[in-house]
């Protein structure tokens, strides 16, 4: 939790200290002007600013909750980028304005005293309100990044409490803080944190479909870094640096950090005047702590003939209460006598307090009311073996939210279906007894029913309802059963078994090459065998421990390439391309051949989950993008493009066996995918000259980006396959 808390702690401390300094200066100015009776107006403005910030946070939360999953990503990403802009502006503004903050605020207070109580309320409200809105926006974005963690709110609370304590100490002259140094150092840290928030926001915008390239990774270390380790959690929580980042994220993060930090550091070096050690660095702190007040109008000599106080100065009331009425000339000599003056009608004292507190809440309520989408929202639908769909009535067309409550005694899955075709419009999986979860679906004209599938027992389908009207909504997905995938699975198993037979023969040839000290031939035979294995990508999930023995990587091993557990193709590759002798390679080559033979023997009895087929259609090329097109797995042969080509062949084979199911569910998908495959194949072929492949690291930047971009586009177009062919229980 504390890794999520630190960014919010820092923003709470900094923004709280800024707002607290402003309030302290307001209070100190009024006290020194003898206007303590105006202090409630300052606190009223502060309270109104807090109400506005909280209302703003409520509006953000509701707005996000009322959107679809994709729209939520886009909304959150947009607000993250806006939050970064606000924080960046705040960091530079505070560094520039800290020294003149006191004077500016005192000028505003002096003017407010002369103009009336309402202006003083507005002055304090505006001074604190900006900090409150910035804090609410930044905390909302960090809370979104942290998920369900309580860290952001905890950190912000601690930061605000500490800021309040520091401001009290400054006001009571207990503390002296070099605020210029404080805001400079925390500003630098906030810039680093804001870079992470920007990266997180850009990722959300990619997930929301605003920007392309959500599968084009600049790096992906998730296979070699434990995402649950303390250091990984710390980096993700504090800096929003994740093991896998897209090119857009990485460019945004590095670009923002380089530009903004450079400008910030340059401004610090050129703009900060030299000060004596121990001197308060900001005028704001000086006013609150111990800096002398500049001479004000109240301390100027009284004009000749004017009234003076006992101390020789003018009456303070002339400043506090505003301008005094001019003396009336004596009656006579053609001048009329004093005229009666009608006392101005005074409004009740409770009007302003109620208005400034109520207005933000009312505005927030109106935003919530008018932003609410057309939705029944509150309709609760029962899920159980006996009450499936109880409470379900024909909804209005449009986006609807159904509250699915499991009233039974068994965990269940529930689907909103078209009863005529069993096509699924929406689903909730793993709904535990006694719990309620929301299911969001876009309803158009047609017939709808609920299907409840308990963890044990038969599926139950509710009575159907008919919705009148037309419109376009999300396309329903015809469910797939294990029986539907039985034929594709059988065809693919036959493909794998044939590939394993070839692999065993090829690894034995490689073993014989090394045993006979024919290392040049071994390099050729190594690539042939490795490409055969790489074309069997869809079966990785069923190879169990054999995959580590056959195709293990050095990443993550304590000894790296010298580790005793480094085995398989990449171990032999390292030796063949790093001048190791045949004697050094005999044992690894023999172990590789034995592992291939063992896999061939074990495979028929291994459990090949039918649900793996749709998943692998996407995951094979994810591994390609992560490991091959980054040259992460290159141990010297420079054949990552050849491996990528083999992965593409495996994906093509997989799509061939899944084609009958995909054609009926998404007829436009396969033509698009086929075009993507052809484009990527053409780019890979360009890197192949005879028996030689161009190493990834020797590709020019444009070519490398084209290959990665084509792979990313193919991945995006393949992304719907797992959802389209997900096995859904129907009985």
C-alpha positions in Angstrom: 0.0 0.0 0.0 2.8 2.4 0.8 4.2 2.4 -2.7 0.8 3.6 -3.9 0.6 6.1 -1.0 3.9 8.0 -1.7 2.8 10.0 -4.8 -0.4 11.0 -3.1 1.4 11.8 0.1 3.8 14.1 -1.8 0.9 15.9 -3.7 -1.1 16.2 -0.5 1.9 17.6 1.4 2.9 20.1 -1.3 -0.6 21.2 -2.3 -1.6 21.3 1.3 1.4 23.4 2.2 0.7 25.8 -0.7 -2.9 26.2 0.3 -2.0 26.5 4.0 0.6 29.2 3.3 -2.0 31.2 1.5 -4.5 30.8 4.3 -1.8 31.7 6.9 -0.9 34.9 5.0 -4.6 35.9 4.8 -5.0 35.3 8.5 -1.8 37.1 9.4 -2.7 40.1 7.3 -6.1 40.4 8.8 -4.8 40.0 12.4 -2.1 42.7 11.9 -4.7 45.0 10.3 -6.8 44.7 13.4 -9.6 42.9 11.5 -10.0 39.7 13.4 -13.8 40.0 13.0 -13.2 39.2 9.3 -11.5 35.9 9.9 -14.8 33.8 9.6 -15.0 35.1 6.1 -11.6 33.6 5.3 -12.6 30.2 6.8 -15.9 30.4 4.9 -14.0 30.8 1.6 -11.7 27.9 2.5 -14.6 25.7 3.4 -16.3 26.5 0.1 -13.1 25.6 -1.8 -12.9 22.2 0.0 -16.6 21.6 -0.9 -15.8 22.4 -4.5 -12.8 20.0 -4.6 -14.8 17.2 -3.1 -17.7 17.8 -5.5 -15.3 17.8 -8.4 -13.9 14.4 -7.2 -17.5 13.0 -7.0 -18.3 14.2 -10.5 -15.1 12.5 -11.9 -15.9 9.3 -10.1 -19.5 9.1 -11.2 -18.7 10.1 -14.8 -16.1 7.3 -15.1 -18.5 4.8 -13.5 -21.2 5.5 -16.0 -19.0 4.8 -19.1 -18.3 1.6 -20.9 -15.0 -0.1 -20.2 -13.3 1.3 -23.3 -14.7 4.8 -22.7 -13.5 4.6 -19.0 -10.0 3.9 -20.3 -10.2 6.9 -22.6 -11.7 9.2 -19.9 -9.1 8.2 -17.3 -6.3 8.6 -19.8 -7.5 12.1 -20.8 -7.8 13.2 -17.1 -4.3 11.8 -16.4 -2.8 13.9 -19.2 -4.8 17.0 -17.9 -3.5 16.2 -14.3 0.1 16.1 -15.6 -0.5 19.5 -17.3 -1.9 21.0 -14.0 0.9 19.6 -11.9 3.6 20.8 -14.3 2.1 24.3 -14.3 1.8 24.2 -10.5 5.5 23.2 -10.1 6.7 26.0 -12.3 4.3 28.6 -10.9 5.2 27.9 -7.3 8.9 28.1 -8.0 8.4 31.4 -9.8 5.9 33.0 -7.4 7.0 31.8 -4.0 9.0 35.0 -3.3 6.2 37.4 -4.2 3.3 35.3 -2.9 3.0 37.3 0.3 2.8 40.7 -1.3 0.3 39.6 -3.9 -2.0 38.1 -1.3 -1.8 41.1 1.0 -2.7 43.4 -1.8 -5.8 41.3 -2.6 -6.7 41.3 1.1 -6.4 45.0 1.5 -8.6 45.5 -1.5 -11.1 43.0 -0.2 -11.3 44.8 3.2 -12.3 48.0 1.4 -14.9 46.3 -0.8 -16.9 44.2 1.7 -17.2 40.8 3.2 -18.3 39.0 0.0 -15.1 39.9 -1.7 -12.9 38.5 1.1 -14.8 35.2 0.9 -14.2 35.1 -2.8 -10.6 36.0 -2.4 -9.9 33.1 0.0 -12.1 30.8 -2.1 -10.2 31.4 -5.3 -6.8 31.3 -3.5 -7.5 27.9 -2.0 -9.9 26.5 -4.7 -7.2 26.2 -7.4 -5.1 24.0 -5.1 -8.1 21.9 -4.2 -9.1 21.2 -7.8 -5.5 20.3 -8.7 -5.3 18.0 -5.7 -8.7 16.3 -6.5 -7.7 15.7 -10.1 -4.2 14.3 -9.4 -5.5 12.1 -6.5 -8.3 10.8 -8.8 -5.7 9.8 -11.4 -3.3 8.2 -9.0 -6.2 6.3 -7.4 -7.2 5.0 -10.8 -3.7 3.8 -11.4 -3.6 2.1 -8.0 -6.9 0.1 -8.5 -8.5 -0.9 -5.3 -5.6 0.0 -3.1 -6.3 2.4 -0.2 -2.8 3.8 -0.5 -3.6 7.0 -2.4 -6.2 8.2 0.1 -4.0 7.2 3.0 -1.0 9.0 1.6 -3.0 12.1 0.7 -4.5 12.2 4.2 -1.1 12.0 5.9 0.3 14.6 3.6 -2.5 17.1 4.3 -2.2 16.6 8.0 1.5 17.1 7.9 1.0 20.2 5.8 -1.5 21.6 8.3 1.0 21.0 11.1 3.8 22.8 9.2 1.6 25.8 8.4 0.5 26.0 12.1 4.2 25.9 13.1 5.1 28.6 10.7 2.2 30.8 11.8 3.1 30.4 15.4 6.8 31.1 14.6 7.8 27.8 15.9 9.3 26.7 12.6 11.4 28.2 9.8 11.5 26.4 6.5 13.5 27.2 3.4 10.4 27.1 1.2 12.3 27.7 -2.0 14.5 24.7 -1.4 11.4 22.7 -0.3 9.4 23.5 -3.4 12.4 23.0 -5.7 13.1 19.5 -4.4 9.5 18.3 -4.2 9.0 19.9 -7.6 11.7 17.7 -9.1 10.2 14.6 -7.5 6.8 15.5 -8.7 8.0 15.9 -12.2 9.3 12.3 -12.1 6.0 11.1 -10.7 4.1 13.1 -13.3 6.1 11.4 -16.0 4.8 8.1 -14.8 1.2 9.4 -14.6 1.6 10.6 -18.2 2.8 7.2 -19.3 -0.1 5.5 -17.5 -2.5 8.0 -19.1 -1.2 7.3 -22.6 -1.6 3.6 -22.0 -5.2 4.2 -21.0 -5.8 6.2 -24.2 -4.3 3.3 -26.2 -6.6 0.8 -24.3 -9.5 3.2 -25.0 -8.8 3.2 -28.8 -7.8 6.9 -28.9 -4.2 6.1 -29.8 -2.9 3.1 -31.8 -0.1 0.8 -30.8 -1.4 -0.8 -27.6 0.5 -4.0 -28.4 3.6 -2.3 -29.8 5.9 -2.7 -26.8 9.2 -0.8 -26.4 10.1 -3.4 -23.9 8.5 -6.3 -22.1 10.3 -7.7 -19.1 7.3 -9.4 -17.5 8.8 -12.8 -18.4 12.0 -12.1 -16.4 10.8 -9.7 -13.7 8.6 -10.8 -10.8 5.7 -8.3 -10.9 5.0 -9.0 -7.2 8.5 -8.3 -6.0 9.1 -5.4 -3.7 11.2 -3.5 -6.2 8.7 -4.0 -9.0 5.8 -3.0 -6.8 7.7 0.1 -5.7 8.5 1.2 -9.2 5.0 0.6 -10.4 3.4 2.4 -7.4 5.7 5.4 -7.1 6.8 6.0 -10.7 4.2 4.0 -12.7 7.0 2.2 -14.5 5.7 -1.2 -15.4 7.6 -4.3 -16.7 6.0 -3.8 -20.1 5.6 -0.4 -21.7 4.5 0.5 -25.2 6.5 2.7 -27.5 4.1 5.6 -26.9 4.4 5.2 -23.2 8.1 5.1 -23.2 8.5 8.0 -25.6 6.0 10.1 -23.6 7.7 9.2 -20.3 11.3 9.9 -21.5 10.3 12.9 -23.6 8.3 14.6 -20.8 11.0 13.9 -18.2 13.8 15.1 -20.4 12.1 18.4 -21.5 10.4 19.4 -18.3 13.2 18.4 -15.9 15.7 20.3 -18.1 13.6 23.5 -18.0 12.9 23.1 -14.3 16.6 22.6 -13.4 17.7 25.4 -15.7 15.1 27.8 -14.1 16.4 26.9 -10.7 20.0 27.6 -11.6 19.3 30.9 -13.3 16.4 32.3 -11.3 17.3 31.7 -7.6 19.0 34.6 -5.8 21.6 33.9 -3.2 20.3 33.9 0.4 21.8 33.8 3.8 21.8 30.4 5.5 18.7 29.9 7.6 16.7 32.7 5.9 13.2 31.8 4.9 13.3 31.4 1.2 9.8 32.5 0.3 8.2 35.7 1.2 5.1 33.7 2.0 6.9 31.9 4.8 8.5 35.1 6.0 5.1 36.7 6.5 3.8 33.8 8.3 6.9 33.3 10.4 8.9 36.4 11.2 9.5 38.7 8.2 8.7 42.4 8.9 5.6 43.7 7.3 6.0 46.4 4.7 4.6 49.8 5.7 0.9 49.8 4.9 -1.6 52.5 4.5 -2.5 52.2 8.1 1.0 53.1 9.2 1.4 56.3 7.1 1.4 59.6 8.9 -2.0 61.1 9.4 -2.9 63.9 7.0 -2.9 67.4 8.4 -6.1 68.0 10.2 -6.9 64.3 10.3 -7.6 62.3 13.3 -4.7 60.3 14.8 -4.6 57.4 17.1 -2.8 57.6 20.4 0.3 56.2 18.8 0.4 59.0 16.3 -0.9 57.0 13.3 -4.3 57.2 11.7 -7.2 55.3 13.0 -6.9 51.6 11.9 -10.6 51.6 11.4 -10.2 53.7 8.3 -8.4 50.8 6.7 -10.4 47.9 8.1 -13.8 49.4 7.6 -13.1 51.0 4.2 -13.2 54.7 3.3 -14.8 57.0 5.9 -17.7 59.3 4.9 -16.5 62.8 4.1 -17.3 65.5 6.7 -20.5 67.5 5.8 -20.0 71.2 5.4 -21.8 73.4 7.9 -25.3 74.5 7.1 -25.8 78.0 6.0 -23.9 80.1 3.5 -26.1 78.6 0.7 -25.4 75.0 1.7 -28.3 72.7 2.7 -28.2 71.1 6.1 -27.4 67.4 6.6 -29.7 65.2 4.7 -31.0 62.0 6.3 -29.2 58.9 5.0 -31.1 55.7 4.5 -29.3 52.8 6.1 -28.5 50.1 3.5 -30.6 47.0 3.8 -28.4 44.3 5.2 -28.9 40.7 4.1 -29.1 38.0 6.8 -25.7 36.8 7.9 -26.4 33.2 7.0 -26.9 33.8 3.3 -23.3 33.9 2.2 -22.2 30.8 4.2 -25.1 28.7 3.0 -24.5 29.9 -0.6 -20.8 29.2 -0.8 -21.2 25.7 0.7 -24.3 24.7 -1.2 -23.4 26.0 -4.6 -20.6 23.5 -5.3 -22.7 20.6 -4.1 -25.7 21.7 -6.1 -23.6 22.1 -9.2 -22.1 18.6 -8.7 -25.6 17.2 -8.2 -26.8 18.8 -11.5 -23.8 17.4 -13.4 -24.5 13.9 -12.0 -28.2 14.2 -12.8 -27.8 15.4 -16.3 -24.8 13.2 -17.1 -26.6 10.0 -16.0 -27.1 7.8 -19.1 -30.4 6.4 -20.1 -30.3 3.3 -18.0 -32.5 1.4 -15.6 -29.4 1.2 -13.4 -31.2 0.1 -10.4 -33.0 -3.0 -11.8 -31.9 -6.0 -9.8 -32.0 -9.4 -11.4 -31.9 -12.6 -9.4 -29.4 -15.4 -10.3 -30.0 -18.9 -8.9 -31.1 -22.4 -9.9 -34.8 -21.5 -9.2 -35.0 -17.7 -9.6 -33.0 -17.0 -12.8 -34.0 -13.7 -14.2 -36.5 -12.8 -11.5 -37.1 -9.1 -11.6 -36.2 -8.8 -15.2 -38.5 -6.6 -17.3 -38.3 -5.3 -20.8 -35.7 -2.5 -20.7 -35.6 0.6 -22.8 -33.2 0.6 -25.8 -29.8 2.0 -25.0 -27.0 1.4 -22.6 -28.3 -0.5 -19.5 -26.8 -1.5 -16.2 -28.3 -4.6 -14.5 -27.5 -5.5 -10.9 -27.1 -9.3 -10.9 -27.7 -10.7 -7.4 -27.0 -14.4 -6.7 -29.9 -15.4 -4.5 -28.9 -19.1 -4.6 -26.4 -21.2 -2.7 -23.9 -21.9 -5.5 -21.4 -19.8 -7.4 -22.8 -19.1 -10.9 -22.2 -17.6 -14.3 -24.9 -15.5 -15.8 -25.4 -14.5 -19.5 -27.7 -12.0 -21.2 -28.6 -13.9 -24.4 -30.6 -13.9 -27.5 -32.8 -17.1 -26.8 -33.2 -17.8 -30.5 -29.5 -18.2 -31.2 -28.0 -18.4 -27.7 -25.8 -15.4 -28.7 -24.3 -13.6 -25.7 -24.7 -9.9 -25.2 -23.0 -9.7 -21.7 -21.8 -11.9 -18.9 -20.8 -12.1 -15.3 -18.5 -14.9 -14.3 -17.9 -16.4 -10.8 -20.9 -14.6 -9.1 -20.7 -15.9 -5.5 -23.8 -16.5 -3.3 -25.2 -13.4 -1.7 -23.1 -11.0 -3.9 -24.2 -8.4 -6.4 -22.3 -7.3 -9.5 -23.2 -5.0 -12.3 -23.6 -6.2 -15.9 -23.6 -3.5 -18.6 -25.0 -4.1 -22.0 -26.3 -2.0 -24.9 -29.9 -3.0 -25.7 -31.5 -2.7 -29.1 -34.7 -4.0 -30.6 -34.9 -7.8 -30.2 -35.5 -10.6 -27.7 -33.6 -11.1 -24.5 -33.3 -13.7 -21.7 -31.0 -14.6 -18.9 -29.1 -17.9 -18.6 -27.9 -18.8 -15.2 -25.2 -21.6 -15.0 -24.5 -22.8 -11.4 -21.1 -24.3 -10.6 -22.9 -27.7 -10.3 -26.2 -28.5 -11.7 -28.1 -27.7 -14.9 -28.3 -24.3 -16.6 -31.5 -22.4 -16.2 -32.9 -19.9 -18.8 -35.4 -17.2 -17.8 -38.5 -16.2 -19.6 -37.7 -13.9 -22.6 -38.7 -10.3 -23.0 -39.0 -8.3 -26.3 -37.6 -4.8 -26.7 -39.2 -2.7 -29.3 -37.3 -0.3 -31.5 -34.1 -0.4 -33.5 -30.7 1.1 -33.1 -27.2 -0.4 -33.1 -25.6 -2.1 -30.2 -22.7 -4.4 -29.4 -22.7 -7.5 -31.6 -23.8 -10.6 -29.8 -21.3 -13.5 -29.6 -22.5 -17.0 -30.4 -21.2 -19.1 -27.6 -18.6 -21.8 -28.2 -18.6 -25.2 -26.4 -15.9 -27.7 -25.8 -17.6 -29.8 -28.4 -17.3 -27.0 -31.0 -13.5 -26.9 -30.4 -13.1 -30.6 -30.5 -12.5 -30.9 -34.2 -10.0 -27.9 -34.4 -8.2 -29.3 -31.3 -7.9 -32.8 -32.9 -6.5 -31.2 -36.1 -4.0 -29.1 -34.2 -2.9 -32.0 -32.1 -2.1 -34.0 -35.2 -0.1 -31.0 -36.5 1.9 -30.8 -33.2 2.6 -34.6 -33.1 3.9 -34.4 -36.7 6.1 -31.4 -35.7 7.4 -33.2 -32.7 8.4 -36.2 -34.7 10.4 -33.9 -37.0 11.9 -32.1 -34.1 13.2 -35.4 -32.5 14.9 -36.3 -35.8 16.4 -32.8 -36.2 17.8 -32.6 -32.6 19.4 -36.0 -33.0 21.1 -34.7 -36.1 22.3 -31.7 -34.2 23.6 -33.9 -31.4 25.5 -36.0 -33.9 27.0 -32.9 -35.5 28.4 -31.8 -32.2 29.5 -35.3 -31.2 31.5 -35.5 -34.5 32.9 -32.0 -34.0 31.1 -30.7 -37.1 30.3 -27.3 -35.6 29.7 -25.4 -38.9 27.1 -27.9 -39.9 25.7 -27.9 -36.3 25.0 -24.1 -36.7 22.8 -24.9 -39.8 21.1 -27.8 -38.2 20.5 -25.9 -35.0 18.5 -23.3 -36.8 16.5 -25.9 -38.7 15.5 -27.7 -35.5 14.8 -24.4 -33.6 12.5 -23.2 -36.2 10.5 -26.4 -36.1 10.0 -26.0 -32.4 9.1 -22.3 -32.8 6.3 -23.2 -35.2 4.5 -25.2 -32.5 3.7 -22.1 -30.4 0.1 -23.0 -29.7 1.1 -26.0 -27.7 3.4 -24.2 -25.2 0.8 -24.3 -22.6 0.8 -28.1 -22.7 4.5 -28.8 -22.8 4.8 -28.3 -19.1 8.5 -28.5 -17.8 9.7 -29.7 -21.2 9.6 -26.1 -22.6 12.3 -24.9 -20.1 14.4 -27.9 -21.0 14.0 -27.3 -24.8 13.8 -23.5 -25.1 14.8 -22.0 -21.8 16.3 -18.5 -21.5 19.1 -17.2 -19.4 17.1 -14.3 -18.2 16.3 -14.6 -14.5 18.9 -17.3 -13.8 21.4 -16.3 -11.1 24.4 -17.3 -13.2 23.0 -16.1 -16.5 24.4 -18.0 -19.5 26.8 -19.8 -17.2 24.1 -21.0 -14.9 23.8 -24.8 -14.7 20.1 -24.6 -15.3 20.5 -22.8 -18.6 19.5 -25.5 -21.2 18.0 -26.2 -24.5 18.3 -24.5 -27.9 19.6 -21.1 -26.5 22.3 -22.9 -24.4 23.5 -24.7 -27.5 23.2 -21.4 -29.6 25.4 -19.6 -27.1 28.1 -22.2 -27.3 28.0 -22.5 -31.1 28.3 -18.7 -31.6 30.7 -18.0 -28.8 33.6 -20.4 -29.8 32.9 -23.1 -27.3 34.3 -26.5 -28.2 32.4 -29.6 -29.1 33.4 -31.1 -25.8 31.7 -28.2 -24.0 28.6 -28.6 -26.1 28.1 -32.4 -26.0 26.2 -32.5 -22.8 23.8 -29.6 -23.6 23.2 -31.0 -27.1 22.5 -34.5 -25.8 20.2 -33.1 -23.1 18.2 -31.2 -25.8 17.8 -34.3 -27.9 16.6 -36.3 -24.9 14.2 -33.6 -23.9 12.7 -33.5 -27.4 12.3 -37.3 -27.3 10.7 -37.1 -23.9 8.2 -34.5 -25.0 7.2 -36.6 -28.0 6.5 -39.5 -25.7 4.6 -37.5 -23.1 2.6 -35.3 -25.4 -0.3 -37.7 -26.3 -1.1 -38.1 -22.6 -0.8 -34.4 -21.7 -3.9 -32.4 -21.1 -4.4 -30.0 -24.0 -7.1 -27.5 -22.9 -9.3 -26.6 -25.9 -9.6 -23.1 -24.5 -5.9 -22.7 -25.2 -6.4 -22.6 -28.9 -8.1 -19.2 -29.1 -5.7 -17.8 -26.5 -2.6 -18.9 -28.4 -3.9 -17.2 -31.6 -3.0 -13.9 -29.9 -0.2 -15.0 -27.5 2.2 -16.5 -30.0 2.8 -13.2 -31.7 2.8 -11.4 -28.3 5.9 -13.5 -27.5 7.3 -12.7 -30.9 6.9 -8.9 -30.3 8.3 -9.3 -26.7 11.3 -11.6 -27.3 12.2 -11.9 -30.9 11.7 -8.4 -32.3 13.6 -7.0 -29.4 16.5 -9.5 -29.9 16.0 -10.4 -26.2 16.5 -14.1 -26.9 19.5 -13.7 -29.3 22.5 -15.6 -27.9 24.7 -15.0 -31.0 23.0 -16.5 -34.0 21.2 -13.3 -35.0 18.2 -15.4 -36.2 15.4 -13.7 -34.4 13.6 -12.8 -37.7 13.7 -16.5 -38.6 12.1 -17.4 -35.3 9.5 -14.6 -35.9 8.8 -16.2 -39.3 8.3 -19.6 -37.7 5.9 -18.0 -35.0 3.9 -16.5 -37.9 3.7 -19.9 -39.6 2.4 -21.4 -36.3 -0.2 -18.6 -36.0 -1.3 -19.2 -39.6 -1.7 -22.9 -38.9 -3.8 -22.2 -35.8 -6.1 -19.8 -37.7 -6.6 -22.4 -40.3 -8.1 -24.9 -37.9 -10.2 -22.2 -36.2 -11.4 -20.7 -39.5 -14.8 -22.5 -39.5 -15.7 -21.1 -36.1 -14.4 -17.6 -36.8 -16.1 -17.3 -40.2 -19.6 -17.7 -38.7 -19.0 -15.4 -35.8 -16.9 -12.6 -37.4 -17.0 -12.9 -41.1 -14.9 -9.7 -41.6 -12.2 -10.7 -39.2 -10.3 -13.3 -41.2 -9.9 -11.2 -44.4 -8.4 -8.4 -42.3 -6.1 -10.8 -40.5 -5.0 -12.4 -43.7 -4.0 -9.0 -45.1 -2.1 -8.3 -41.9 -0.3 -11.7 -42.1 0.6 -11.1 -45.8 2.1 -7.7 -44.9 4.2 -9.0 -42.0 5.3 -12.0 -44.1 6.6 -9.6 -46.8 8.5 -7.5 -44.3 10.1 -10.7 -42.8 11.0 -12.1 -46.2 12.9 -8.8 -46.9 15.2 -9.7 -44.1 16.0 -13.1 -45.5 18.8 -13.6 -48.0 19.4 -17.2 -49.0 20.2 -19.1 -45.8 21.1 -15.9 -43.9 18.8 -13.7 -41.8 19.5 -10.1 -40.9 20.0 -9.7 -37.2 17.3 -7.6 -35.6 19.9 -5.2 -34.1 21.4 -4.6 -37.6 18.0 -3.5 -39.0 17.7 0.2 -39.7 15.3 2.1 -37.6 12.6 2.5 -40.2 12.6 -1.3 -41.1 12.5 -2.3 -37.5 9.6 0.0 -36.8 7.7 -1.3 -39.8 8.1 -4.9 -38.7 7.1 -4.1 -35.1 4.2 -2.0 -36.3 2.9 -4.7 -38.6 3.1 -7.2 -35.8 1.3 -4.8 -33.5 -1.4 -4.3 -36.0 -1.9 -8.0 -36.5 -2.1 -8.4 -32.8 -4.8 -5.8 -32.5 -6.8 -7.5 -35.2 -6.4 -10.9 -33.5 -7.4 -9.5 -30.1 -11.1 -10.4 -30.5 -10.4 -14.1 -31.1 -10.2 -15.2 -27.5 -13.5 -13.5 -26.6 -15.2 -14.8 -29.8 -14.2 -18.4 -29.1 -14.3 -18.4 -25.3 -15.9 -21.5 -24.0 -19.1 -20.6 -22.2 -21.2 -23.0 -20.1 -24.6 -23.7 -21.4 -25.7 -26.7 -19.4 
